Amino acid sequence: GLTIHKFGVKKLEPGIIESGYIKNEAALVAVLKDLVKELRVATAKVSLPEERMYLFKTEVPTKNLDEIRQNIEFKLEEDVPIPPTEALFFFDLLPAEISSSKNIVSVSVAPKDLVNFYLKVLESANLSVIGFQVQPKAIARAVVSPDNKETLMLIHTMGKKVGLHIVCGEVVCFTSTITLIEENDLITLKREINRVIDYWNEYGQGGTIKKIILSGKASIEISKDPTLSPDPSIPVEIGQIWRNAFSNNHYIPPIPFENSLEYAIAAGLALP
């Protein structure tokens, strides 16, 4: 298995990044430079903010990756409000068990200028970017076993911001980010969980949700609410961030379990 070589957290002051937009480039570069110096790193895998992404599913006529890419390019204008020349996209094929043997892909689309801005900032901090990935996909890579073909809801808490994501066999099929009035605002959170589950049951493709998995700083606290899940048949569990990296029977990580929940996105990005 893998081991944890370096880790660290830098808190950003309010206003540096808002809703996925970089508002204070100089301040962000300064924080990143401090982290680069502290950890002595030169390369990075980077998560893109879900709030600035567009997600849709579509059927494609083939499993050939080049042909799928061409097919998606033709459909972009129908599904997202970005001209194809100004868009970057990623896609994943849904497992046959979920897509009823049809060729269904989940497509994530990012504005090219957003990606270029993030790239510029990171390069200004002396980081060479290996690649980008959307946040929900990184979380799924960390907390969902590769052989798990079930439909799951992932809830990732980030202070007052909470990501609600549905994954079908590790593929992100639905995603939403909400802002709470205050941290651990369970009334609003439970209302949104109900809304997403109701929407998925009516319009989703991929079967019913089998489990809710929590990650992020507030996971342990909100997991104590026995009514977090609106349906007794949908259990709630706290994510095992390192499950796809190593076995705790052979290696004890230097990050305490309750702190590790903050590293869900980074853990998913770090997996080879």
N, C-alpha and C positions, 0 to 999 in steps of 0.2 A: 504493500500500500504506500500511500504518500505520507509525508510528514509536514508539519507547519514550520516553515523556515523563518519567516518574518511576518509581523503583523503590527497594525497601529491604526489609530483613529484620530482624525482632526475635525473638530467641530467648526462649522461655518457660521459666521455671524449672520443674523437675519438680513435679508436684502441682497446677499451675494448671488444666490440662485433662487428664483421664484417660479414655481410651476414649470420647472424644467428649463427656463430661460436663464442664461448667464447675464446678470444685471451689472455686476462689478467685476470686469475682467481682471483688472490689476490685483484686486484683493484675492481672487481665486488663484491666480498664478503664484502669488506670494505664499499662500497656504500650501499649494502643491509643491513648490520648491522646498519648503521646510520638510515636507513628508519625504520627498525624494532624497534629501540630504540625510534625514534621520534613518531611513531604511536602506539607503544606498541601492536604489533600484534605477534601472534605465529604460525598462519597457513596461507596458501596461495593456491589459484588456479592459475595455471600458463599457459600462452599461449606459444605455440611452434611456431617458426618462419616458415612462409610459404615457404621461400627459401629452406629449408632443407627437406621439405615434398614432398611426391609423391601422386598424386590424380588420381583415375580412377573410372569409373562407370562399373558395371557389372550386368548381370541378374542372379538371384538366384532362385532356384526351390521352395522356401518356405518362409514363414514369421516367422518361428521359429528362435529365435535369436541364439540359440546354433548351429542349423543346418546352418544358414547363416555364422556364424563364421568359421565353418569347411569348408564350400564351398569356402570362400575367401582364407583360408590358402592354399587350393589346387591350387588356381589361382595366388598366389602372384608372383611366379617365372616368369609367363608369362607377368606380367604387370609392375613390378618394378625391378630395378637392385640391389636388396638387397636379400640375402638368407633369407628364411622364419625364420630361427633360429635367425637371427640378426635384425628382424623387429618387430615393434609394430604397430598395426593398430586400427583405429576407423571407424565406418561405420554408415550411416543413410539411412533408407528406403525413397525413393522418394514418395511423395503423389500419390495416384492412379490417381488423375486428371491430373498429369503431365506425369506419366509413362504409360499411356494408359492401366491401370489395370494390367500391368506386375509387377513382383517383381524386381525392379531395386534398387540397393544400390550405394551410393557414398562412396568410400573408401579412407581414408587418411592414409598414411603409413609414419612412422618415423623410422630412424635408432635407434636401441636400445642403442647404445653407446652414441648418442646425448642426448637422454632422461636421461640416467644414469648420464651423465656429468652435465646437468642442475640440476638434483636431488642432486648430490653431492655438488654443489656450494650453492644451497639453504639451504641444511641441515647445511653446514658450517656457514651460516649466522643465524643459530638458527631458521630456519623456517621449519615447518612440512607441507609437500605438501599434499593437499587433492586430487588433480587431475590435469591432463593436458588437454588442449583443443587447437585445431589449431586456429590461429588468425582469419581467415575469419569466422569461426563458431561463435566465441565470438562476433564479430562485428554484424553478422546477428541476434544473440539473442538479441542484444541491440536495433537495429534500425528497425527490421522487425517485424510487428505484427504477433503473432502465427497463426491468421486466414487468413493471406495473402498468397494465393497460386500462386501468380503471379511469373513470372521470372523477376528478378531484377539484375541490376549491382550495386555493392557497390564499391566505390572508397575511399580508406583510405590513407590520406597523412601523412607521417612521415618524415618531412624535405625533403631531396632529394630523399627519397625512397617512392614509391607509390604502394599500393596494388590494383589490379583490380580483383574483384571477382564476379562471377555470382552465384546467389542463386535461386533455384527453390523450392518455398514453404518452405523456411527457410533452405533447404538443400544446402550445397555448392557443386556446380556441375562443376565449373571451377575456377581456380585461377592463378594469375600471379603477380610477383613483378618486378617493373622496377626501375632503378636508373636514375634520371634526372641529367642533366649537372649542373643545379642550381635550387634552390627552385622556385616554381611557373613557371617552364619552360612549358608554355602552349602548345607550338608547339609540343614538344615531347609527352606530355601527350595526346593531342588530336589525334595525329597519332596512339598512342597505343590504345586509346579507339576505334578508327575506325577499327584497326586491330582485336581487340578482338570481336567486334560486327560482323564483316564480317566472322570471324572464326565460331562464334556461329551460325550465320544464315545458314552456310553451313554444319557444322558438329554437332552442339549441339542438345541435346534432352531435350525438356522441353518448347518448344514454344518460341515466340519472346520476346525480352526484352521490358518490359512495362515502366520502369522507371530507372533513375540513381539516387542513393542516395549517398551523400557526407558525409564523416566524417574526423576527423583529423584537425590539426592546421590550414591548409591553406584553409579549405573548403569555408569559407565565401568569401575569395579573389577570388578563381578560379570560384566560382558560378556566379560571375559578368560577365563572358564571355558568351555572348548569343550564341556563336557557339560551346560551349563545347560539346553539344550533336550533333552528325552528322545527326540526323534525327529529324525533328520538332515534330514527333509523339511520341518521347521518351523524356518526360519532365525531368528536373533536379531539385532535391530538397536537402536541407541540412537536414541531419538526426536528428531525435529527440532522443537523447541518452537515455533519461529516460522514453521513452514511455511505456516500459513494466515493469517499476519499480513503478511508482506512477503517479498521475494526478497533473499537475501544477495548477489545480483549487483548490486543497486542500493542496498543499505543495509546498513551494518555496525553491528549493535547494540552498545551500550556495555557489555553484560554478556558476559563471556567464555563460550565454549560450555559448559565444564565447570560453571560456576556457573548457567547458564541452565536446566539440568536440574532445579534446585530449584523453578523458577517454572512448572512444567507446569500446576498447578491455576490459578494466577493468570493465566497466559497464556490459558487456555481461558475463564476468566470474563471477561477483558478484551475478547475478540473481540465485535464487534457482532452 
